[in-house]
Amino acid sequence: MIFKFYIIYCNTHERHLCFDHLILNIMLMKKLLLFLIGGILLIGTYGCANYEEDLLDEISPKQMLATVTTEIECIIETQSWIRPQNDPYRLENFQQAYDNIVSGESKIVRASDEFAASARSVRKEFSATAKTQLKLKATHYALKIFPKTEEEQRSLELDEQIKIAYTPFNYTSLPDEATQSLVFSKFRTQFCEEDEERRYSVTYEGGMIKDGPVEPVTIILPVLYAVWPVEKTFPVEMDFEILYEVFLPKYITLGENGLSAEAIQILEQEAIALALDEERHLPGGFPRGKVLCYDTHLKRYVPLENLKIRFTLGSNIEEVYTDKTGYYAINNKLIDNQATVSFVFQHEKWTIVKGSEEGGRIEEIKGIYGELRSGKDLNFNINSSSAPDPRYEIHRAVNFYHYGEHDFIISTFVNNRISIVALAVDPGGWQGRFNYWPTSVGRMPFIQVGNCNRNNHPRLIGTTLHELGHYCQFHLRGGTFSAYDGTWNILLESYASYAGWHMGEAYYLNQGWKKTSLNSDITGQARQEWDYQNTTNNYYTPLFVDLVDDYNQGVGYPSRCYDQIKMPQFVVNLFGAYRTWNDFESALRKYTGSYFTENQINEFLFYERSWLQRNGYI
């Protein structure tokens, strides 16, 4: 639902003052606005006109200082705020910058002595070509793309030849942290692509979870803004619009058009000053720093590995990944102080989205580079317990699944990537869910993780790894709906629990955690309190955990599994491929004499077999 209202837009130098004043005013109106929105949500589409009147009543006559009012739109769902900012990298802007330097009208020369000497030298260089008037050529196009499928969207996002943004290049996004307490999601100017410009949606039917079918899912696909190389062919099937031509100096070969490295640098600074309408000194720097996340169990900060950090100024986008220590550095590209910094929860092997379905946001805006950094460093210490969703813990878990030191098998199907939805709510009744679909539907499996255990990170990480265990099972079963569907629940959930236990424990051991006893279970995935005399459908057994661990929970507890078996991890991993209990038991008994005796395996299997018989499965 879109709510339209009006705010004051200030001209020229009054703009920033008015913006700050409006932010303050909106904060003061917070309670009233929350009340109004609550009422609107309760009564559907009632009273948009009344809503506008109520808002305008809160704006005093003294605020009516600007000469223009601009209609803006509020989309409650996205919680994304933006404001206008010219794109410095439009080709026409760079051409004007060149002309300014040649004519002696340069903004940066007038603003700074430090630029004067370089600019005079560059002016001579430019003047040598002034008779023919050098015409710069576009390196890229700024595109608006309307993906028709989720797979097309993800393919575009992961294409290394292009860069993708989620707001137009002539806007900048405000930090998430700065807007969490604000009611409205759009500010100062009209930007309504979410509801009015999204062209395509896709509906999936026939989805399954372990308990049966799920309701049909409809996803409205987003608008993508792409920086597209001019020499790259446009796919025939792609729906897109060319917005304007782009000039990115980093793609210019030195000496091309007679431009030296110094000339290109001065030209870029002039173009930025021209677009942003500000007097500039030598801006920006080469970002470096660490990204750490607080862990509630370890009670300290731990590294966020393989997190993508994005720096965006108009259509100029730079990206870098953190290493094992959480460290990152951009050593070869100067980043402007006005660039927007964001975290992108996407990797070639996974995508983490915020929202109820896969169509949600993958980017978290952190702020403006020049305002965030301290000297040369730009460090982030994230306390994710206050975040509305579990993206950070999911990221830690899925990164460890793919790159961590553990002995679990890693699936390699569906283009080697998995989508995970980070829910901002506790869904109730479940903490995580693996969703799979018939091949004919055209949707890849994906995982949902609820905002449960927000203050118990081992449990949250264990839940994510549990669902990745299902993902692995899907692969072991052939990666198809028909092969995976119908697998016995006791095998599904016991194997996934084993995955969550093994990898979750390995993650914390890698972080320096010390296991104080054989039955330590910080993830809650070991299931070793499972009681075979329980007649309810409790499929979450310690079956696979007991095959590899050193703990015998049956000592002193006659209704718990008596475990004297120890098998290699690499053998147990493969047991996730079996669909029925009989198939599993037959495969396990083939190792009699190698890892256990006949009596030991009979005693071991007694508990799960008795439970299955008691509940009518065999």
C-alpha positions in Angstrom: 0.0 0.0 0.0 1.3 3.5 -0.9 0.5 6.5 1.2 1.0 9.9 -0.5 1.7 13.0 1.4 3.6 16.3 1.0 6.6 17.7 2.6 8.7 20.8 2.1 11.5 20.8 -0.4 14.1 23.5 0.0 16.1 25.1 -2.8 19.8 25.8 -3.0 21.6 26.5 0.3 18.5 26.2 2.4 18.1 22.6 1.4 20.2 21.0 4.1 18.8 23.1 6.9 15.3 22.4 5.9 16.1 18.7 5.7 17.5 18.6 9.2 14.5 20.6 10.5 12.1 18.2 8.8 13.8 15.2 10.3 13.5 16.7 13.7 9.9 17.6 13.1 9.1 14.1 11.9 10.7 12.7 15.0 8.5 14.9 17.2 5.5 13.7 15.3 6.4 10.0 15.7 3.7 9.0 18.1 0.9 10.7 16.2 2.1 9.2 12.9 2.3 5.7 14.4 -1.2 6.1 15.6 -2.4 7.3 12.2 -0.7 4.5 10.3 -2.0 1.9 12.7 -5.5 3.1 12.1 -5.0 3.1 8.4 -3.7 -0.5 8.4 -6.6 -1.6 10.5 -9.3 -0.1 8.2 -7.6 -0.9 4.8 -7.5 1.9 2.3 -9.5 4.4 4.3 -8.7 8.0 4.3 -5.6 8.8 2.4 -6.9 12.4 2.0 -7.5 12.7 5.7 -4.0 11.3 6.3 -2.5 14.0 4.2 -4.5 16.7 6.1 -3.4 15.4 9.5 0.3 15.4 8.5 0.1 18.9 7.0 -1.6 20.1 10.2 1.7 19.3 12.0 3.8 21.6 9.8 3.9 25.1 11.2 3.8 28.2 8.9 7.4 28.8 9.8 8.4 25.7 7.9 6.8 27.0 4.7 10.0 28.7 3.7 10.7 26.8 0.6 9.4 27.7 -2.8 8.5 24.1 -3.9 6.5 21.3 -2.4 7.1 17.9 -3.7 4.8 14.9 -3.6 6.5 11.8 -2.1 5.3 8.3 -1.5 5.6 6.1 1.5 5.9 2.3 1.1 5.7 0.9 4.6 7.1 -2.5 3.7 10.6 -1.6 2.4 11.6 0.8 5.2 14.0 2.4 2.7 14.6 6.1 2.6 16.2 8.0 -0.3 17.1 11.5 -1.2 18.1 13.1 -4.5 21.8 13.2 -5.5 23.0 13.9 -9.0 25.0 11.2 -10.6 28.5 12.6 -11.2 29.3 9.9 -13.7 26.8 10.8 -16.4 28.7 11.3 -19.6 27.3 14.8 -20.2 28.5 15.8 -16.7 32.0 14.6 -17.4 31.9 16.5 -20.7 30.9 19.7 -18.9 33.7 19.1 -16.4 36.2 18.9 -19.3 34.8 22.1 -20.8 35.1 23.8 -17.4 38.7 23.0 -17.0 39.6 24.1 -20.6 37.7 27.4 -20.1 39.2 28.1 -16.7 35.9 27.8 -14.9 36.9 24.8 -12.8 35.2 24.5 -9.4 38.1 22.6 -7.8 40.7 25.1 -9.0 38.8 28.0 -7.4 38.2 26.0 -4.2 41.6 24.7 -3.4 45.2 25.8 -3.8 46.3 22.2 -3.7 44.5 21.5 -7.0 45.7 24.7 -8.7 49.1 23.5 -9.9 47.8 20.1 -11.1 44.8 21.7 -12.7 46.9 24.3 -14.6 49.1 21.5 -16.0 46.0 19.5 -16.9 44.4 22.5 -18.5 47.4 22.8 -20.8 47.0 19.1 -21.6 43.3 19.6 -22.4 43.9 22.8 -24.3 46.1 21.0 -26.7 43.0 19.2 -27.9 40.7 22.2 -27.5 40.8 23.1 -31.2 39.1 19.9 -32.0 37.1 19.9 -28.8 37.6 16.5 -27.3 34.4 14.5 -27.1 34.4 11.9 -24.4 32.8 8.5 -25.2 30.6 6.5 -22.9 32.1 3.5 -21.2 28.8 2.2 -19.8 25.0 2.7 -19.9 22.8 3.3 -16.9 20.0 0.8 -17.3 16.7 0.2 -15.6 16.0 -3.6 -15.8 12.8 -5.4 -15.1 13.7 -9.0 -14.3 11.0 -11.5 -15.3 12.2 -14.4 -13.0 14.1 -14.8 -9.8 16.7 -16.7 -11.6 17.2 -13.8 -14.0 17.4 -11.4 -11.1 20.1 -13.4 -9.3 22.1 -14.0 -12.5 22.2 -10.2 -13.1 23.2 -9.6 -9.5 26.1 -12.1 -9.8 27.3 -11.0 -13.3 30.8 -9.8 -12.7 30.7 -7.6 -15.8 28.0 -5.4 -14.5 27.1 -3.6 -11.2 23.6 -3.6 -9.7 21.9 -1.1 -7.5 18.4 -1.0 -6.0 17.7 2.7 -6.2 18.2 5.0 -9.2 21.8 6.3 -9.6 20.6 9.9 -9.1 19.4 9.1 -5.6 21.3 8.1 -2.4 19.9 5.9 0.3 19.9 6.9 3.9 21.4 4.6 6.5 19.1 1.9 8.0 20.2 2.8 11.5 19.2 6.4 11.0 15.7 5.6 9.8 14.6 2.7 12.0 12.7 5.1 14.3 11.1 6.9 11.4 7.7 5.9 10.2 7.9 6.6 6.5 10.0 4.9 4.0 10.5 7.5 1.3 11.5 11.2 1.9 11.7 14.5 0.1 11.0 13.5 -3.5 8.9 11.2 -5.6 10.2 7.7 -5.9 7.6 5.0 -6.3 9.2 2.2 -8.3 8.3 -0.4 -5.8 4.6 -0.4 -6.6 4.1 1.5 -9.8 7.1 0.4 -11.9 7.5 -3.2 -11.0 6.3 -5.0 -14.1 6.6 -8.7 -13.3 5.6 -11.1 -10.6 5.9 -14.8 -10.4 3.6 -17.2 -8.5 4.8 -20.6 -7.3 2.5 -23.5 -6.5 3.2 -27.0 -5.4 5.8 -26.1 -2.8 6.6 -28.6 0.0 8.0 -28.7 3.5 8.6 -31.8 5.6 5.0 -31.7 6.8 3.4 -31.3 3.4 2.4 -28.7 0.9 2.7 -24.9 1.5 0.5 -22.2 0.3 1.1 -20.7 -3.2 3.7 -17.9 -3.1 3.6 -14.7 -5.2 6.7 -12.6 -5.5 6.7 -9.1 -7.1 10.1 -8.8 -8.7 12.1 -5.6 -8.1 13.4 -3.0 -10.5 17.2 -3.3 -10.9 19.5 -0.4 -11.9 22.6 -1.6 -13.8 25.9 -0.2 -14.9 26.2 -2.0 -18.2 29.4 -1.9 -20.4 28.8 -0.4 -23.8 30.5 -3.4 -25.5 28.3 -6.0 -23.7 25.4 -7.4 -25.7 21.9 -6.9 -24.3 20.1 -10.3 -23.9 17.2 -10.6 -26.3 14.8 -11.6 -23.6 15.7 -8.9 -21.1 13.2 -6.1 -20.5 15.1 -2.9 -19.9 15.4 0.9 -20.5 18.5 2.9 -21.2 18.5 5.8 -18.9 21.6 7.7 -19.9 25.3 7.2 -20.9 27.9 6.8 -18.2 31.6 7.7 -18.1 33.7 5.7 -15.6 37.4 6.9 -15.6 38.6 3.6 -14.1 37.8 1.9 -17.4 39.8 4.4 -19.5 43.2 3.2 -20.8 45.9 5.7 -19.9 46.8 7.7 -22.9 43.4 7.2 -24.5 42.1 10.4 -26.0 45.5 11.9 -24.9 44.5 11.8 -21.2 47.2 11.1 -18.6 46.5 9.6 -15.2 46.7 13.1 -13.6 44.3 14.5 -16.1 41.8 11.7 -15.5 42.0 12.2 -11.7 41.4 16.0 -12.0 38.6 15.4 -14.5 36.9 13.1 -12.1 37.1 15.5 -9.2 35.8 18.3 -11.3 32.9 16.1 -12.4 32.0 15.2 -8.8 32.2 18.8 -7.7 30.0 19.9 -10.6 27.4 17.2 -9.9 27.2 17.6 -6.2 27.4 21.4 -6.3 30.0 21.7 -3.6 33.5 23.2 -3.2 35.9 20.2 -3.0 39.3 19.6 -1.5 41.1 16.3 -2.1 38.3 13.9 -1.2 38.0 10.4 0.1 40.6 7.7 0.6 41.3 4.0 0.2 39.0 2.2 2.6 40.2 -0.4 4.9 39.1 -1.9 8.2 37.4 -4.8 9.9 33.8 -6.0 10.2 33.1 -7.8 13.5 29.9 -9.1 15.0 29.1 -9.6 18.7 28.4 -13.2 19.7 26.1 -13.7 22.7 27.7 -17.0 23.8 31.3 -16.0 23.4 30.5 -12.5 24.8 33.0 -10.9 22.4 33.2 -9.8 18.8 34.0 -12.3 16.0 35.0 -11.7 12.4 32.4 -11.6 9.6 34.1 -13.4 6.7 33.2 -13.1 3.0 30.8 -10.2 3.6 30.5 -7.9 0.6 31.0 -4.2 1.3 29.8 -1.9 -1.4 30.8 1.8 -2.0 28.4 3.7 -4.3 28.5 7.2 -5.7 26.0 7.5 -8.5 26.8 4.9 -11.1 30.3 4.3 -9.8 30.2 1.1 -7.6 33.2 -0.5 -5.9 32.9 -3.8 -4.0 35.3 -5.8 -1.7 34.9 -8.9 0.5 36.2 -9.3 4.0 38.8 -12.0 4.7 38.9 -14.6 7.5 39.7 -12.0 10.1 36.9 -9.7 8.9 39.5 -7.4 7.3 39.0 -5.6 3.9 40.9 -3.1 1.9 40.5 -1.2 -1.4 44.0 -0.3 -2.3 43.7 0.7 -5.9 40.6 2.8 -6.1 40.1 6.2 -4.5 36.6 6.3 -2.8 34.9 9.6 -2.5 33.8 10.9 0.9 30.2 11.2 -0.4 30.0 7.5 -1.4 27.3 5.4 0.3 28.6 2.4 2.2 26.5 -0.7 2.4 26.7 -4.4 3.3 25.5 -6.8 0.6 24.4 -10.2 1.9 25.2 -12.0 -1.3 28.0 -14.3 -2.5 28.4 -16.5 -5.4 27.3 -19.4 -3.2 24.4 -17.8 -1.3 22.0 -15.0 -1.1 20.4 -13.8 2.2 17.3 -11.6 1.8 15.4 -9.6 4.3 11.6 -10.2 4.2 9.0 -12.8 4.1 10.0 -14.2 0.7 12.9 -14.2 -1.7 12.0 -10.9 -3.2 13.2 -8.9 -0.2 16.3 -6.7 0.3 19.9 -8.1 0.2 21.5 -4.7 1.0 21.9 -2.9 4.3 22.8 0.8 4.0 25.4 1.8 6.6 25.9 5.5 5.8 28.2 8.0 4.1 31.9 7.0 3.8 33.3 10.4 4.9 31.0 10.5 7.9 31.7 6.9 9.0 35.4 6.6 8.7 37.9 7.5 11.4 41.1 8.6 9.7 42.1 5.9 7.2 40.1 3.1 8.8 36.4 2.3 8.5 35.6 -0.4 11.1 32.2 -1.9 12.0 31.4 -3.6 15.3 27.9 -5.0 14.8 25.7 -5.9 17.8 23.3 -8.0 15.8 21.0 -8.8 18.7 19.4 -5.5 18.2 18.8 -6.1 14.5 15.3 -6.9 13.3 16.3 -10.1 11.6 19.0 -12.7 11.9 21.0 -11.9 8.7 24.4 -11.7 10.5 24.0 -15.1 12.2 22.8 -16.6 9.0 25.8 -15.2 7.2 28.2 -16.6 9.8 26.5 -20.0 9.4 26.3 -20.3 5.6 29.9 -19.0 5.2 31.1 -21.7 7.7 29.1 -24.3 5.8 30.9 -23.5 2.6 34.4 -22.4 3.9 34.7 -23.5 7.5 36.9 -26.3 9.0 34.5 -29.2 9.4 34.0 -32.6 8.0 30.4 -32.3 6.7 29.6 -32.9 3.1 28.9 -29.8 1.0 26.2 -29.8 -1.7 27.1 -28.5 -5.1 23.8 -28.4 -7.0 21.4 -25.6 -8.3 24.2 -23.4 -9.6 26.0 -23.9 -6.3 24.0 -21.3 -4.5 21.2 -21.2 -2.0 18.8 -18.5 -1.1 18.0 -17.9 2.6 15.2 -15.7 3.9 15.9 -13.8 7.1 12.5 -13.3 8.9 12.1 -10.3 11.2 9.5 -12.2 13.2 9.2 -15.4 15.2 7.0 -17.4 12.8 5.7 -19.6 15.7 5.8 -23.3 15.6 9.1 -23.5 13.8 12.5 -21.8 13.8 13.7 -22.7 10.4 12.3 -24.3 7.3 13.6 -25.9 4.1 11.3 -25.3 1.1 11.5 -27.4 -2.1 9.4 -27.4 -5.3 8.5 -29.6 -8.2 11.0 -29.3 -11.0 8.2 -28.1 -13.3 7.5 -25.1 -11.1 10.9 -23.6 -11.9 11.8 -22.5 -8.4 14.9 -23.4 -6.6 14.9 -24.7 -3.0 15.3 -22.0 -0.4 15.5 -21.7 3.4 13.6 -19.6 5.9 15.1 -18.7 9.3 12.9 -17.0 11.9 13.9 -14.3 14.3 14.0 -16.8 17.1 16.7 -17.1 19.7 17.9 -13.6 19.0 19.9 -13.6 22.2 21.2 -17.2 21.8 23.5 -17.2 18.8 24.6 -20.8 19.0 20.9 -21.9 18.7 20.3 -19.5 15.8 23.4 -20.6 14.0 22.6 -24.3 14.7 19.1 -23.7 13.2 20.6 -22.3 10.0 23.0 -25.2 9.7 20.2 -27.7 10.4 18.3 -26.3 7.3 21.5 -26.4 5.3 21.6 -30.1 6.3 18.3 -30.5 4.5 19.8 -28.6 1.5 22.6 -31.2 1.5 20.1 -34.1 1.7 18.3 -32.7 -1.2 21.5 -32.8 -3.2 22.3 -36.4 -2.0 18.9 -37.5 -3.1 19.6 -36.2 -6.6 18.6 -32.6 -6.3 15.0 -33.2 -7.6 11.6 -33.0 -6.0 10.6 -36.5 -6.9 13.7 -38.0 -5.4 13.6 -36.0 -2.2 9.9 -36.0 -1.6 8.6 -38.8 0.6 11.9 -39.3 2.5 11.0 -40.5 6.0 10.8 -37.7 8.4 12.9 -39.5 11.0 15.8 -39.6 8.5 15.2 -36.0 7.3 15.2 -34.4 10.8 17.8 -36.6 12.4 20.3 -36.0 9.6 19.6 -32.3 9.6 20.1 -32.2 13.4 23.4 -34.0 13.0 24.4 -31.3 10.5 23.4 -28.5 12.8 25.2 -30.2 15.8 28.4 -31.1 14.0 29.0 -27.8 12.1 27.6 -25.6 14.8 30.0 -27.1 17.3 32.9 -26.9 14.8 32.2 -23.2 14.2 32.5 -22.4 17.9 35.5 -24.6 18.4 37.1 -22.6 15.6 36.3 -19.4 17.5 38.1 -20.6 20.6 35.2 -22.2 22.5 36.2 -25.0 24.8 34.0 -28.1 25.1 33.8 -28.8 28.8 32.0 -32.2 28.7 31.1 -34.9 26.2 27.4 -33.9 26.3 27.9 -30.2 25.7 25.3 -29.1 23.2 25.4 -25.4 22.7 23.3 -25.5 19.5 20.5 -27.7 20.8 20.8 -29.9 17.8 22.3 -33.1 19.4 18.8 -34.3 20.5 20.4 -36.7 23.1 17.5 -36.3 25.5 15.2 -37.9 23.0 13.0 -40.6 24.6 12.1 -43.6 22.5 9.0 -44.2 24.7 7.6 -40.8 23.6 4.6 -41.7 21.5 4.3 -38.3 19.7 5.7 -37.7 16.3 9.1 -36.5 17.5 11.2 -37.1 14.4 14.2 -35.2 15.8 16.4 -38.1 17.1 20.1 -38.4 17.9 20.4 -41.2 15.3 23.3 -39.8 13.2 24.9 -37.9 16.0 25.2 -41.1 18.0 27.0 -42.7 15.1 30.0 -40.3 15.4 30.1 -38.9 18.9 31.8 -40.1 22.1 28.9 -39.7 24.5 26.6 -42.5 25.6 23.4 -40.9 26.9 21.8 -44.2 27.7 24.0 -44.7 30.9 21.5 -44.2 33.7 18.6 -43.4 31.4 17.0 -46.7 30.2 14.6 -44.9 27.7 17.5 -43.0 26.0 19.6 -44.5 23.2 22.4 -46.7 24.4 25.3 -45.7 22.2 28.5 -47.7 21.9 29.1 -47.0 18.2 31.8 -44.8 16.7 32.0 -44.4 12.9 34.1 -42.1 10.6 32.4 -38.8 9.8 32.9 -39.3 6.0 30.9 -42.5 6.1 28.0 -41.1 8.1 27.7 -38.1 5.8 26.6 -40.3 3.0 23.7 -41.8 5.0 21.7 -38.7 4.1 21.0 -40.3 0.7 18.6 -42.9 2.0 14.9 -42.4 1.7 13.3 -45.2 3.9 14.2 -46.7 7.2 14.8 -50.1 5.7 17.2 -48.7 3.1 19.1 -46.8 5.8 19.3 -49.8 8.2 20.5 -52.2 5.4 23.3 -49.7 4.4 24.3 -49.3 8.1 24.5 -53.0 8.8 27.0 -53.5 5.9 29.6 -52.0 8.3 29.1 -54.8 10.9 32.5 -56.1 11.7 34.3 -52.9 10.6 33.0 -50.4 13.2 30.7 -52.5 15.5 29.6 -56.0 16.4 26.3 -57.6 15.6 25.2 -57.2 19.2 26.2 -53.5 19.3 24.3 -52.6 16.2 21.2 -54.5 17.3 21.2 -52.7 20.6 21.9 -49.3 18.9 19.0 -49.7 16.5 16.5 -50.9 19.1 15.5 -47.5 20.2 14.6 -45.9 16.9 13.0 -49.1 15.6 10.9 -49.4 18.8 9.7 -45.8 18.4 8.8 -46.4 14.7 6.9 -49.5 15.6 5.1 -47.8 18.5 4.0 -45.0 16.1 3.0 -47.4 13.3 5.7 -46.6 10.8 7.0 -50.2 10.5 
